[in-house]
Amino acid sequence: MIISDAVTRSVGRRRPVKPEERSTARLFLRSLAAELSAGAVILPSFPDVVVRIRAALADPDTGLAETLEIACAEPRLAERLLRAANSTALCQLGPPLTDLRAAITRLGARAVQSVALAFAIEQVRLAPALRPISRRLDSLWEEGICVAALCQAIARRTRSSPDEAFLTGLLHGIGRLYIMIRAADQSPSLNGDPAFEESADRRHPIIGKAVLENWGFSRTMSDAVALQGDYDPGTGDAADLADVLIAGVALAPALRDPETRLVGMEGIPSFGRLGLTAEDCAALVTHVEYQLGALNDALG
């Protein structure tokens, strides 16, 4: 593995993007942003279980009972929660559990939300209407798991909550997911179009922030998702969740491509705020690599 002090980017040969194509992409993305600004989250094929569980867990008095009720109504989600609660990837070692209430309690709010998100993403990936983009959805989910695992490992070196960092990593691509699904529903020809991909790369963090705000996630998480591509978010000297996510996203390509393993650190102040050296990053990537198999088994 090579952790480089220079940012290395490979630029593939793409056909020139026509002005009218770029204009179409911008108009589509602006329409999504306008909808979200008005409070409309329209996500075909995406189950509402993530939002329902988040809302249930927000109430400390009734959260457990409501979450249990939601999970019991979704047998596949219940099975995932039990599997996750018995995994070393998401929980500390303990006696095997067969009781769903005990599993939810052991997991805790953030991990339960992570499992619910994994369940919802699986439903999206299996939706017949989204088969044309199924491979891209699979790749997006795999990236999400990598970023989540890296964020959790990085957060353990800071004052950030590792569980919150993990969930933020899983959700970092929600804007891209939203864009892809809406395009597949309204304008299938956009997915894979160079102009659209270029615009989506720039806009997905702010779209993701809007989705999370509408779903009621914390401002800390939604702000971090918005800042994931901002290498100098102006957070001051102390590292925060945005720095954790920026570093996790930057390290993810090294984790996903074992042959290249080249990470660019130059121009990313978050690494300095986090106190991460090149050697630290190499160790983090290696450590997380060993966890990925168990994590994939836990989340499905």
C-alpha positions in Angstrom: 0.0 0.0 0.0 1.2 3.5 -0.8 -0.1 6.5 1.1 1.1 9.4 -1.0 1.7 13.1 0.0 0.6 14.0 -3.5 -2.9 13.8 -4.8 -2.9 11.4 -7.8 -5.9 11.4 -10.1 -6.4 9.3 -13.2 -8.3 11.1 -15.9 -10.0 8.8 -18.4 -10.7 9.8 -22.0 -14.3 11.0 -22.2 -16.1 12.4 -25.2 -16.6 16.2 -25.0 -19.7 17.2 -23.1 -22.1 19.3 -25.2 -23.4 22.6 -23.7 -27.0 21.4 -24.1 -26.3 18.2 -22.2 -24.7 20.0 -19.3 -27.8 22.3 -19.3 -30.2 19.4 -19.1 -28.2 17.9 -16.2 -28.2 21.1 -14.3 -31.9 21.7 -14.8 -32.7 18.2 -13.5 -30.6 18.6 -10.4 -32.0 22.0 -9.7 -35.5 20.6 -9.9 -34.5 18.0 -7.3 -33.0 20.6 -5.0 -36.1 22.8 -5.3 -38.3 19.8 -4.3 -36.2 19.1 -1.3 -36.1 22.7 -0.3 -39.9 22.6 -0.2 -39.8 19.5 2.0 -40.7 16.9 -0.6 -38.5 13.7 -0.5 -39.6 11.6 -3.4 -37.7 8.3 -3.5 -39.5 5.5 -5.4 -38.7 2.0 -4.3 -37.1 3.2 -1.0 -38.9 1.8 2.1 -39.8 4.4 4.7 -38.5 2.1 7.5 -35.3 4.2 7.9 -37.3 7.3 8.6 -39.8 5.5 10.8 -37.1 3.9 13.0 -35.2 7.2 13.2 -38.4 8.9 14.4 -39.2 6.1 16.9 -35.7 6.1 18.4 -35.8 9.9 18.9 -38.3 9.3 21.7 -36.5 7.8 24.7 -39.7 6.8 26.4 -41.4 4.9 23.6 -38.4 4.3 21.2 -37.7 0.7 22.0 -41.3 -0.4 21.9 -42.0 1.4 18.6 -38.8 0.1 17.0 -39.7 -3.4 18.1 -43.1 -3.0 16.6 -41.7 -1.8 13.3 -39.1 -4.6 13.1 -41.7 -7.3 13.9 -43.8 -6.1 11.0 -40.7 -6.6 8.7 -39.4 -10.2 9.2 -36.4 -9.7 7.0 -35.4 -6.6 9.0 -35.9 -8.5 12.2 -33.6 -11.2 11.0 -31.0 -8.6 10.0 -31.2 -7.0 13.5 -30.6 -10.3 15.2 -27.7 -11.2 12.9 -26.1 -7.8 13.5 -26.6 -8.0 17.3 -24.7 -11.4 17.2 -21.9 -10.1 15.0 -18.5 -9.0 16.3 -18.4 -6.3 13.6 -21.2 -4.2 15.2 -21.3 -5.3 18.8 -19.0 -6.4 21.6 -18.8 -10.1 22.3 -21.7 -11.4 24.4 -24.0 -14.4 24.6 -26.0 -15.3 21.5 -29.3 -13.5 21.3 -32.6 -14.8 19.9 -34.8 -12.2 21.4 -35.4 -9.2 19.1 -35.9 -6.7 22.0 -32.6 -7.7 23.5 -30.9 -7.4 20.1 -32.2 -3.9 19.6 -31.0 -2.9 23.0 -27.6 -4.4 22.5 -27.2 -2.7 19.1 -28.1 0.8 20.3 -29.8 3.5 18.3 -27.1 4.3 15.7 -26.4 0.6 14.9 -30.2 -0.1 14.6 -30.4 2.8 12.1 -27.5 1.4 10.2 -29.1 -2.0 9.9 -32.4 -0.4 8.8 -30.6 1.6 6.1 -28.9 -1.6 4.9 -32.3 -3.3 4.7 -33.8 -0.4 2.8 -30.9 -0.2 0.3 -31.3 -4.0 -0.4 -34.9 -3.4 -1.3 -33.9 -0.6 -3.7 -31.2 -2.8 -5.3 -33.8 -5.6 -5.9 -36.5 -3.3 -7.3 -37.4 -4.4 -10.9 -37.7 -0.8 -12.0 -34.0 -0.1 -11.0 -32.4 -3.1 -12.6 -30.7 -1.0 -15.3 -28.7 0.7 -12.6 -28.4 -2.3 -10.2 -24.6 -2.6 -10.6 -24.1 1.1 -9.9 -26.3 0.8 -6.8 -24.3 -2.2 -5.7 -21.0 -0.2 -6.1 -22.5 2.7 -4.2 -23.5 0.4 -1.3 -20.0 -1.2 -1.2 -18.4 2.2 -1.1 -20.8 3.2 1.7 -19.7 0.2 3.8 -16.0 1.0 3.2 -16.4 4.7 4.1 -18.5 3.8 7.2 -15.9 1.4 8.5 -13.1 3.9 7.9 -15.1 6.7 9.6 -15.7 4.5 12.7 -12.0 3.6 13.0 -11.0 7.2 12.5 -13.6 8.5 15.0 -12.1 6.2 17.7 -9.1 8.5 17.6 -11.2 11.6 18.2 -14.0 12.8 20.4 -16.6 12.0 17.7 -19.0 9.1 18.4 -17.8 6.0 16.4 -21.4 4.8 16.0 -22.5 8.2 14.7 -19.4 8.3 12.4 -20.3 4.8 11.1 -23.9 5.8 10.3 -22.7 9.1 8.7 -20.3 7.1 6.5 -23.1 4.8 5.4 -25.3 7.8 4.6 -22.6 9.9 2.8 -23.8 8.7 -0.6 -27.5 9.2 0.0 -27.5 12.3 -2.3 -26.0 10.3 -5.1 -28.5 7.5 -4.4 -31.4 10.0 -4.5 -30.1 11.4 -7.8 -29.7 8.0 -9.4 -33.1 6.7 -8.4 -34.9 9.9 -9.4 -33.1 9.9 -12.8 -34.0 6.3 -13.4 -37.7 7.1 -12.6 -37.9 10.3 -14.6 -35.1 10.5 -17.2 -33.4 7.1 -17.6 -31.0 8.4 -20.3 -29.3 10.7 -17.8 -27.7 7.9 -15.7 -24.3 7.3 -17.3 -24.4 10.5 -19.3 -21.0 12.3 -18.8 -22.6 15.7 -18.3 -25.0 14.3 -15.7 -22.3 12.4 -13.9 -20.1 15.5 -13.7 -23.0 17.6 -12.3 -24.0 14.9 -9.9 -20.5 14.6 -8.5 -20.6 18.3 -7.6 -24.2 18.4 -6.3 -24.7 15.1 -4.5 -23.3 16.3 -1.1 -25.8 19.2 -0.9 -28.6 17.0 -2.1 -27.7 14.5 0.5 -27.8 17.1 3.2 -31.3 18.2 2.2 -32.5 14.5 2.2 -31.1 14.0 5.7 -32.5 17.3 7.0 -36.0 16.3 5.7 -35.7 12.9 7.3 -34.8 14.5 10.7 -31.2 13.4 11.1 -29.0 15.6 13.2 -27.5 18.8 11.9 -24.0 17.5 12.7 -24.5 14.5 10.4 -26.2 16.5 7.6 -23.5 19.2 7.7 -20.8 16.5 7.5 -22.4 15.0 4.4 -22.6 18.4 2.8 -18.9 19.1 3.5 -17.6 15.7 2.4 -16.0 17.1 -0.8 -14.8 20.4 0.8 -11.2 19.8 1.7 -11.1 22.9 3.8 -14.5 23.1 5.5 -13.2 25.8 7.9 -13.9 23.8 11.1 -11.0 25.4 13.0 -8.2 23.5 14.7 -10.3 20.8 16.4 -11.4 17.8 14.3 -15.1 17.2 14.0 -17.4 14.7 12.3 -16.9 16.5 8.9 -13.2 15.9 9.1 -13.8 12.3 10.0 -16.0 11.9 6.9 -13.7 13.8 4.6 -10.8 11.5 5.6 -12.9 8.4 5.3 -14.0 9.3 1.8 -10.4 10.1 0.8 -9.2 6.8 2.2 -11.9 4.6 0.7 -10.4 4.2 -2.8 -7.3 2.7 -1.2 -9.5 0.2 0.6 -11.6 -0.7 -2.4 -8.6 -1.1 -4.8 -6.0 -3.3 -3.3 -3.8 -3.2 -6.3 -3.5 0.6 -6.4 -3.6 1.5 -2.8 -2.7 5.1 -3.5 -4.1 7.8 -1.2 -3.6 11.5 -1.7 -3.3 13.6 1.4 -1.9 16.9 0.1 -4.4 19.7 0.2 -6.7 17.9 2.7 -6.3 19.7 6.1 -8.7 17.2 7.8 -5.8 14.7 8.0 -3.8 17.2 10.0 -6.7 18.2 12.3 -7.2 14.5 12.9 -3.5 14.0 13.6 -3.3 11.3 10.9 0.1 10.6 9.3 0.7 8.6 6.2 1.7 5.7 8.4 -1.5 6.0 10.5 -3.6 6.0 7.3 -1.8 2.9 6.1 -2.5 1.1 9.4 -6.2 2.2 9.4 -6.8 0.9 5.9 -5.1 -2.4 6.7 -7.1 -2.7 10.0 -10.4 -2.0 8.3 -9.7 -4.4 5.5 -9.7 -7.3 7.9 -13.1 -6.2 9.2 -14.9 -5.8 5.9 -15.9 -9.4 5.6 -17.6 -9.6 9.0 -19.2 -6.2 8.4 -20.7 -7.3 5.1 -22.0 -10.4 6.8 -23.6 -8.3 9.6 -25.3 -5.8 7.3 -26.0 -8.1 4.4 
